[in-house]
Amino acid sequence: MADLPSTARPRANAARILTIVGFVFAVLALLISPIIFGVLGIVAGIVGAVLGDKPLGWYAAAASVVGAIIGTVIAAALLN
């Protein structure tokens, strides 16, 4: 079997850890502080994706955006 070169970067442990941190920040953005944890989750997800955890890193960044938006809506509803 031939060893075919891959254009994808190999996944590192740091990439998976940043992706998990991105998902945790998405939940914290939903529950605690949407702006701060939303931005941190987006950054962690994007860095995780760039380091090699391609699909899950982008999903973590998207989940952080959704968590920040829903968290902001919930906070606005509770304050009014």
C-alpha atoms as an extended CHARMM CRD file, in Angstrom:
* protein
*
        80  EXT
         1         1  MET       CA              0.0000000000        0.0000000000        0.0000000000  PROA      1               0.0000000000
         2         2  ALA       CA              1.4520000000        3.3260000000       -1.0560000000  PROA      2               0.0000000000
         3         3  ASP       CA              2.0040000000        6.0990000000        1.4380000000  PROA      3               0.0000000000
         4         4  LEU       CA              0.0110000000        8.9970000000       -0.0060000000  PROA      4               0.0000000000
         5         5  PRO       CA              0.9220000000       12.4980000000        1.1070000000  PROA      5               0.0000000000
         6         6  SER       CA             -1.8420000000       14.3360000000        2.8910000000  PROA      6               0.0000000000
         7         7  THR       CA             -2.5310000000       18.0430000000        2.5580000000  PROA      7               0.0000000000
         8         8  ALA       CA             -4.2060000000       18.1400000000        5.9820000000  PROA      8               0.0000000000
         9         9  ARG       CA             -2.0540000000       18.9200000000        8.9680000000  PROA      9               0.0000000000
        10        10  PRO       CA             -1.8850000000       16.2060000000       11.6200000000  PROA      10              0.0000000000
        11        11  ARG       CA             -4.0350000000       16.8460000000       14.6830000000  PROA      11              0.0000000000
        12        12  ALA       CA             -2.0560000000       17.7120000000       17.7810000000  PROA      12              0.0000000000
        13        13  ASN       CA             -3.1270000000       17.3980000000       21.3800000000  PROA      13              0.0000000000
        14        14  ALA       CA             -3.0220000000       21.1790000000       21.7500000000  PROA      14              0.0000000000
        15        15  ALA       CA             -5.5150000000       21.5380000000       18.9050000000  PROA      15              0.0000000000
        16        16  ARG       CA             -7.9810000000       19.1450000000       20.5420000000  PROA      16              0.0000000000
        17        17  ILE       CA             -7.5760000000       20.8780000000       23.9180000000  PROA      17              0.0000000000
        18        18  LEU       CA             -8.2690000000       24.2800000000       22.3650000000  PROA      18              0.0000000000
        19        19  THR       CA            -11.3200000000       22.8810000000       20.6050000000  PROA      19              0.0000000000
        20        20  ILE       CA            -12.6960000000       21.5210000000       23.8750000000  PROA      20              0.0000000000
        21        21  VAL       CA            -11.9790000000       24.8450000000       25.5770000000  PROA      21              0.0000000000
        22        22  GLY       CA            -13.8680000000       26.5410000000       22.7310000000  PROA      22              0.0000000000
        23        23  PHE       CA            -16.9430000000       24.3960000000       23.4220000000  PROA      23              0.0000000000
        24        24  VAL       CA            -16.6840000000       25.0910000000       27.1620000000  PROA      24              0.0000000000
        25        25  PHE       CA            -16.4970000000       28.8220000000       26.4610000000  PROA      25              0.0000000000
        26        26  ALA       CA            -19.5730000000       28.4970000000       24.2390000000  PROA      26              0.0000000000
        27        27  VAL       CA            -21.5360000000       27.0820000000       27.1740000000  PROA      27              0.0000000000
        28        28  LEU       CA            -20.1670000000       29.7460000000       29.5110000000  PROA      28              0.0000000000
        29        29  ALA       CA            -21.1630000000       32.4080000000       26.9790000000  PROA      29              0.0000000000
        30        30  LEU       CA            -24.6700000000       31.0540000000       27.1120000000  PROA      30              0.0000000000
        31        31  LEU       CA            -24.8290000000       31.0350000000       30.9080000000  PROA      31              0.0000000000
        32        32  ILE       CA            -22.5350000000       33.7090000000       32.3540000000  PROA      32              0.0000000000
        33        33  SER       CA            -21.0720000000       36.4300000000       30.1440000000  PROA      33              0.0000000000
        34        34  PRO       CA            -21.9190000000       36.2730000000       26.4400000000  PROA      34              0.0000000000
        35        35  ILE       CA            -19.5090000000       38.8950000000       25.1600000000  PROA      35              0.0000000000
        36        36  ILE       CA            -16.3500000000       37.8250000000       26.9910000000  PROA      36              0.0000000000
        37        37  PHE       CA            -16.7260000000       34.0480000000       26.7320000000  PROA      37              0.0000000000
        38        38  GLY       CA            -18.1550000000       34.2640000000       23.2150000000  PROA      38              0.0000000000
        39        39  VAL       CA            -15.0620000000       36.0250000000       21.9130000000  PROA      39              0.0000000000
        40        40  LEU       CA            -12.7360000000       33.6910000000       23.8270000000  PROA      40              0.0000000000
        41        41  GLY       CA            -14.5920000000       30.6730000000       22.4330000000  PROA      41              0.0000000000
        42        42  ILE       CA            -14.3500000000       31.9660000000       18.8840000000  PROA      42              0.0000000000
        43        43  VAL       CA            -10.6140000000       32.5200000000       19.2470000000  PROA      43              0.0000000000
        44        44  ALA       CA            -10.0370000000       29.0960000000       20.8440000000  PROA      44              0.0000000000
        45        45  GLY       CA            -12.1030000000       27.3550000000       18.1570000000  PROA      45              0.0000000000
        46        46  ILE       CA            -10.3310000000       29.0760000000       15.2890000000  PROA      46              0.0000000000
        47        47  VAL       CA             -6.8800000000       28.4040000000       16.7440000000  PROA      47              0.0000000000
        48        48  GLY       CA             -7.8480000000       24.7670000000       17.3200000000  PROA      48              0.0000000000
        49        49  ALA       CA             -8.9700000000       24.4740000000       13.7090000000  PROA      49              0.0000000000
        50        50  VAL       CA             -5.8080000000       26.1010000000       12.3860000000  PROA      50              0.0000000000
        51        51  LEU       CA             -3.6420000000       23.7700000000       14.4690000000  PROA      51              0.0000000000
        52        52  GLY       CA             -5.2440000000       20.7440000000       12.8330000000  PROA      52              0.0000000000
        53        53  ASP       CA             -8.5410000000       19.8740000000       14.5160000000  PROA      53              0.0000000000
        54        54  LYS       CA            -10.4150000000       20.9470000000       11.3950000000  PROA      54              0.0000000000
        55        55  PRO       CA            -14.0930000000       20.1630000000       11.6780000000  PROA      55              0.0000000000
        56        56  LEU       CA            -14.4770000000       20.3750000000       15.4440000000  PROA      56              0.0000000000
        57        57  GLY       CA            -12.4970000000       23.6110000000       15.7610000000  PROA      57              0.0000000000
        58        58  TRP       CA            -14.8120000000       25.3610000000       13.3320000000  PROA      58              0.0000000000
        59        59  TYR       CA            -17.8320000000       23.8570000000       15.0970000000  PROA      59              0.0000000000
        60        60  ALA       CA            -16.5460000000       25.2160000000       18.4220000000  PROA      60              0.0000000000
        61        61  ALA       CA            -16.1670000000       28.6890000000       16.9230000000  PROA      61              0.0000000000
        62        62  ALA       CA            -19.6920000000       28.5280000000       15.4870000000  PROA      62              0.0000000000
        63        63  ALA       CA            -21.0820000000       27.2440000000       18.7940000000  PROA      63              0.0000000000
        64        64  SER       CA            -19.4450000000       30.1910000000       20.5450000000  PROA      64              0.0000000000
        65        65  VAL       CA            -21.1180000000       32.6280000000       18.1610000000  PROA      65              0.0000000000
        66        66  VAL       CA            -24.4970000000       30.9840000000       18.7300000000  PROA      66              0.0000000000
        67        67  GLY       CA            -23.9220000000       30.8450000000       22.4990000000  PROA      67              0.0000000000
        68        68  ALA       CA            -23.0060000000       34.5240000000       22.5970000000  PROA      68              0.0000000000
        69        69  ILE       CA            -26.0840000000       35.5320000000       20.5950000000  PROA      69              0.0000000000
        70        70  ILE       CA            -28.4980000000       33.4060000000       22.6220000000  PROA      70              0.0000000000
        71        71  GLY       CA            -26.8270000000       34.5010000000       25.8900000000  PROA      71              0.0000000000
        72        72  THR       CA            -27.2480000000       38.1430000000       24.9150000000  PROA      72              0.0000000000
        73        73  VAL       CA            -30.9090000000       37.5970000000       24.0720000000  PROA      73              0.0000000000
        74        74  ILE       CA            -31.5170000000       35.8230000000       27.3790000000  PROA      74              0.0000000000
        75        75  ALA       CA            -29.7200000000       38.5470000000       29.3400000000  PROA      75              0.0000000000
        76        76  ALA       CA            -31.7370000000       41.2600000000       27.5780000000  PROA      76              0.0000000000
        77        77  ALA       CA            -34.9900000000       39.4040000000       28.2890000000  PROA      77              0.0000000000
        78        78  LEU       CA            -34.1190000000       39.0010000000       31.9640000000  PROA      78              0.0000000000
        79        79  LEU       CA            -33.1210000000       42.6340000000       32.4020000000  PROA      79              0.0000000000
        80        80  ASN       CA            -36.3130000000       43.9700000000       30.8210000000  PROA      80              0.0000000000
